[in-house]
Amino acid sequence: MRQIIRFRWCIAVLWIVAATALFLLAPNLQDLVREKGQITVPEGSPSQEAQELLDAMSPSFENMTSAVLVFHEEDGLTEEDRDIIADGITTLKNKQDKLGVSDILDFTEDPTIEKQAVSEDGTTILVPFQVSLENQEILDSRTKILQAVEDIPVDHF
């Protein structure tokens, strides 16, 4: 132990020299990839099979888009307004198959969601969700969604 302490500077210099030598002598990884191709997992490996299962079981998101329904009251949203908006979100959830929406984030479900979806000044509530464009155009979808919540007296868009 005393020898390590006595030669600590030599050991530190040796480590620095070794690290520098390894850095300078290392092959260029871009050239290796260009020459040998990208490294991939072999076919039939467990991780490859798991990925194929996940791909087959996961819904396709290529015909999906994100949307946000915004509720806003300039003077601030009252507790009654918040209840009405919560009822509107429930309406969207009940009609989600008909409207082609999914993954509706309800601010009443969790305080963390509420913290992110309700503005600090209490004038705006955001309701993010996914919209399927598989059998409808985006403008048609927008019209259907706005019609579903048209009886909510709070300004929304």
C-alpha positions in Angstrom: 0.0 0.0 0.0 2.8 2.4 0.8 4.4 1.7 -2.6 1.1 2.7 -4.4 1.0 6.0 -2.4 4.7 6.6 -3.0 4.3 6.1 -6.8 0.9 7.7 -7.1 2.0 10.3 -9.7 3.7 7.6 -11.8 0.6 5.5 -11.7 -1.6 8.5 -12.7 0.7 9.4 -15.6 0.6 5.7 -16.7 -3.2 5.8 -16.7 -3.3 9.0 -18.8 -0.7 7.6 -21.2 -2.7 4.3 -21.6 -6.0 6.2 -22.1 -4.4 8.5 -24.7 -2.8 5.6 -26.5 -6.1 3.7 -26.6 -7.9 6.8 -27.9 -5.4 7.4 -30.7 -5.1 3.7 -31.7 -8.9 3.0 -31.7 -10.4 2.3 -35.1 -12.7 4.8 -36.8 -16.2 3.4 -36.0 -17.8 5.2 -39.0 -15.4 3.4 -41.3 -16.1 0.1 -39.6 -19.9 0.6 -40.0 -19.4 1.7 -43.7 -17.2 -1.3 -44.4 -19.0 -4.1 -42.4 -22.5 -2.7 -42.2 -24.7 -1.8 -39.2 -24.7 -4.3 -36.3 -28.1 -6.0 -36.0 -29.5 -8.7 -33.8 -29.4 -12.1 -35.5 -32.7 -13.5 -36.8 -34.3 -16.0 -34.4 -32.7 -14.5 -31.3 -35.0 -14.1 -28.3 -34.9 -10.3 -28.5 -35.7 -10.3 -32.2 -38.7 -12.6 -31.6 -39.9 -10.4 -28.7 -39.7 -7.3 -30.9 -41.8 -9.1 -33.6 -44.4 -10.0 -31.0 -44.5 -6.4 -29.7 -44.9 -5.1 -33.2 -47.7 -7.6 -33.9 -49.6 -6.8 -30.7 -49.2 -3.1 -30.6 -51.7 -1.0 -32.4 -50.5 0.8 -35.6 -50.0 4.5 -35.1 -49.4 5.4 -38.7 -53.1 6.5 -39.1 -53.2 8.3 -35.8 -52.5 11.9 -35.0 -52.4 13.8 -31.7 -55.0 16.5 -30.9 -55.8 18.8 -28.1 -59.2 20.1 -27.0 -58.8 23.4 -25.2 -61.3 24.8 -22.7 -60.8 28.5 -21.8 -62.6 31.1 -19.7 -61.0 34.5 -19.5 -62.2 35.2 -16.0 -61.1 31.8 -14.7 -62.8 28.5 -14.6 -65.2 28.0 -11.7 -65.7 24.6 -10.0 -69.0 24.3 -11.9 -67.1 24.9 -15.2 -64.6 22.2 -14.3 -67.4 19.8 -13.5 -69.1 20.6 -16.9 -65.7 20.1 -18.7 -65.3 16.7 -16.8 -68.7 15.7 -18.1 -67.7 16.7 -21.6 -64.6 14.5 -21.3 -66.8 11.6 -20.1 -69.0 12.2 -23.2 -65.9 12.0 -25.4 -64.8 8.8 -23.7 -68.3 7.3 -24.2 -68.3 8.2 -27.9 -64.7 7.5 -28.6 -65.3 4.6 -30.9 -67.8 6.6 -32.9 -65.5 9.7 -32.9 -62.3 7.7 -33.6 -60.5 9.1 -30.6 -58.5 7.3 -27.9 -56.0 7.9 -25.1 -58.1 10.8 -23.7 -56.2 12.4 -20.8 -58.7 13.4 -18.1 -57.5 16.0 -15.7 -59.8 14.6 -13.0 -58.1 11.2 -12.9 -54.8 12.1 -11.3 -53.4 15.2 -9.6 -50.2 14.9 -11.8 -52.3 15.1 -14.9 -54.3 18.0 -13.5 -51.1 19.9 -12.7 -50.0 19.6 -16.3 -53.4 20.0 -18.0 -54.8 23.0 -16.0 -53.1 26.3 -16.4 -51.6 28.0 -13.3 -54.0 30.9 -13.5 -57.0 28.5 -13.8 -58.3 29.9 -17.1 -57.4 27.0 -19.4 -57.7 23.2 -19.4 -56.1 21.1 -22.1 -57.4 17.7 -23.0 -54.9 15.8 -25.2 -56.0 12.7 -27.1 -55.3 10.6 -30.2 -57.4 10.7 -33.3 -57.7 7.9 -35.8 -57.6 9.0 -39.4 -58.2 5.6 -40.8 -61.8 6.1 -42.0 -62.1 9.9 -41.8 -60.4 13.1 -42.8 -59.0 15.4 -40.1 -61.5 18.1 -40.8 -64.4 15.6 -40.5 -62.9 14.3 -37.2 -62.6 17.9 -35.9 -66.2 18.6 -36.7 -67.5 15.4 -35.0 -65.4 16.1 -31.9 -66.6 19.7 -31.6 -70.2 18.6 -32.2 -69.9 16.1 -29.3 -68.9 18.9 -26.9 -71.0 21.7 -28.4 -73.4 21.8 -25.4 -70.5 22.8 -23.1 -70.9 26.5 -22.3 -67.2 27.1 -21.7 -65.3 28.4 -24.7 -63.5 25.5 -26.4 -61.6 24.9 -29.6 
